[in-house]
Amino acid sequence: MAVRLKKRREVIEAIYEGGVFRPLKPIRPSIPEGTRVRLIVKPSVKELLDAFEGVEAKEDVDEVFSELRRREAWPRR
């Protein structure tokens, strides 16, 4: 018997409070209650901008961000 899984990828912004991730907006009802999910924590755009505050861009910003993504070298706090 073949099992077919739907590939689903959704971005859900959340805040971490009291040991629990709380979505900032209501979750669509397409995610059944009790569904196990995987969270990937990434810095927000504001955190990235704060990390680079005061740094003068001497290269194309899009190329720099592409290289950072390739290296997975986002600043960690």
Residue frames relative to the residue before (quaternion, step in Angstrom):
aa qw qx qy qz dx dy dz
M 1.0000 0.0000 0.0000 0.0000 0.00 0.00 0.00
A 0.2792 -0.7684 0.5562 0.1495 3.59 -0.70 1.05
V 0.2164 -0.7562 0.6056 0.1206 3.52 -1.01 0.87
R 0.1435 -0.7924 0.5891 0.0668 3.57 -0.79 0.99
L 0.1390 -0.7848 0.6015 0.0546 3.50 -0.76 1.08
K 0.3914 -0.6891 0.5525 0.2581 3.53 -1.01 0.78
K 0.3305 -0.7091 0.5825 0.2205 3.53 -0.87 0.93
R 0.0333 0.8024 -0.5904 0.0812 3.52 -0.60 1.15
R 0.0292 0.7716 -0.6346 0.0320 3.50 -0.95 0.91
E 0.0620 0.7835 -0.6125 0.0847 3.52 -0.70 1.10
V 0.2859 -0.7138 0.6081 0.1973 3.52 -1.15 0.64
I 0.0049 -0.7862 0.6157 -0.0531 3.53 -0.68 1.16
E 0.2640 -0.7633 0.5682 0.1575 3.56 -0.54 1.15
A 0.0199 0.8025 -0.5927 0.0655 3.54 -0.95 0.95
I 0.2882 -0.7074 0.6118 0.2056 3.51 -1.34 0.26
Y 0.3436 -0.7322 0.5544 0.1959 3.56 -1.04 0.80
E 0.1501 0.7845 -0.5795 0.1621 3.56 -0.55 1.21
G 0.8614 0.0581 -0.0446 0.5027 3.54 -0.94 0.87
G 0.6969 -0.4914 0.2709 0.4466 3.57 1.07 0.73
V 0.6943 0.4190 -0.2574 0.5255 3.59 1.30 0.20
F 0.3581 -0.6859 0.5844 0.2446 3.57 -1.10 0.74
R 0.0960 -0.7995 0.5928 0.0126 3.58 -0.70 1.14
P 0.4185 -0.7156 0.4963 0.2579 3.61 -0.63 1.09
L 0.4555 -0.6909 0.4936 0.2675 3.57 -1.06 0.77
K 0.7597 0.1930 -0.1244 0.6084 3.59 1.24 -0.44
P 0.6330 -0.5275 0.3820 0.4184 3.60 -1.15 0.42
I 0.4357 -0.6777 0.5325 0.2596 3.57 -1.08 0.80
R 0.5252 -0.6236 0.4735 0.3333 3.53 -1.03 0.81
P 0.5366 -0.6514 0.4245 0.3280 3.59 -1.00 0.70
S 0.4981 0.6644 -0.4330 0.3506 3.63 1.22 -0.02
I 0.6462 0.4482 -0.3293 0.5226 3.60 1.25 -0.15
P 0.3335 -0.7782 0.4938 0.1981 3.59 -0.31 1.21
E 0.6092 -0.5486 0.4390 0.3676 3.55 -1.18 0.67
G 0.8054 0.2752 -0.2135 0.4797 3.58 -0.96 0.85
T 0.4237 0.7043 -0.4671 0.3261 3.58 1.29 0.07
R 0.3480 -0.7163 0.5659 0.2134 3.56 -0.95 0.90
V 0.0535 -0.8005 0.5969 -0.0098 3.58 -0.88 1.00
R 0.3314 -0.7018 0.5864 0.2317 3.56 -1.31 0.24
L 0.2147 -0.7764 0.5832 0.1042 3.56 -0.82 1.02
I 0.1042 -0.7446 0.6565 0.0614 3.54 -1.07 0.85
V 0.2172 -0.8032 0.5460 0.0978 3.55 -0.47 1.22
K 0.0138 0.7857 -0.6155 0.0610 3.54 -0.75 1.14
P 0.5530 -0.6021 0.4402 0.3713 3.57 -1.10 0.54
S 0.4912 -0.6336 0.5053 0.3193 3.53 -1.18 0.57
V 0.6631 -0.4730 0.3807 0.4379 3.57 -1.27 0.23
K 0.6281 0.5375 -0.3393 0.4488 3.59 0.99 -0.78
E 0.6474 0.5092 -0.3215 0.4672 3.60 0.95 -0.82
L 0.6461 0.5092 -0.3207 0.4694 3.59 1.00 -0.79
L 0.6616 0.4963 -0.3110 0.4682 3.57 0.92 -0.87
D 0.6340 0.5217 -0.3276 0.4675 3.58 1.01 -0.78
A 0.6517 0.5299 -0.3158 0.4414 3.58 0.97 -0.85
F 0.7554 0.3629 -0.1934 0.5101 3.58 1.07 -0.72
E 0.3227 0.7657 -0.4997 0.2445 3.59 1.26 0.22
G 0.8170 0.2323 -0.1950 0.4905 3.54 -0.91 0.96
V 0.5718 0.5669 -0.3948 0.4425 3.60 1.24 -0.06
E 0.3274 -0.7487 0.5459 0.1851 3.55 -0.77 1.05
A 0.3685 -0.7317 0.5310 0.2163 3.56 -0.84 1.00
K 0.0721 -0.8039 0.5904 0.0065 3.55 -0.60 1.18
E 0.7204 0.3237 -0.2114 0.5757 3.54 1.36 -0.04
D 0.6643 -0.4702 0.3843 0.4358 3.54 -1.30 0.16
V 0.4660 -0.7168 0.4453 0.2660 3.59 -0.61 1.16
D 0.6406 0.5284 -0.3340 0.4459 3.61 0.95 -0.83
E 0.6508 0.5038 -0.3194 0.4697 3.60 1.00 -0.79
V 0.6384 0.5226 -0.3296 0.4590 3.59 0.99 -0.81
F 0.6776 0.4779 -0.3005 0.4713 3.60 0.85 -0.92
S 0.6169 0.5377 -0.3493 0.4564 3.61 1.02 -0.72
E 0.6630 0.4955 -0.3004 0.4740 3.56 0.96 -0.86
L 0.6373 0.5153 -0.3304 0.4681 3.60 0.99 -0.78
R 0.6409 0.5124 -0.3250 0.4701 3.58 0.97 -0.82
R 0.6411 0.5330 -0.3252 0.4463 3.56 0.95 -0.89
R 0.7329 0.4106 -0.2196 0.4961 3.56 0.96 -0.88
E 0.2877 -0.7550 0.5149 0.2863 3.57 1.30 -0.38
A 0.3737 0.7582 -0.4457 0.2948 3.55 1.01 0.90
W 0.1883 0.7863 -0.5628 0.1718 3.58 0.97 0.79
P 0.5350 -0.6224 0.4485 0.3539 3.58 -1.00 0.66
R 0.2334 -0.7640 0.5891 0.1214 3.57 -0.99 0.86
R 0.1864 -0.7759 0.5921 0.1123 3.56 -1.00 0.78
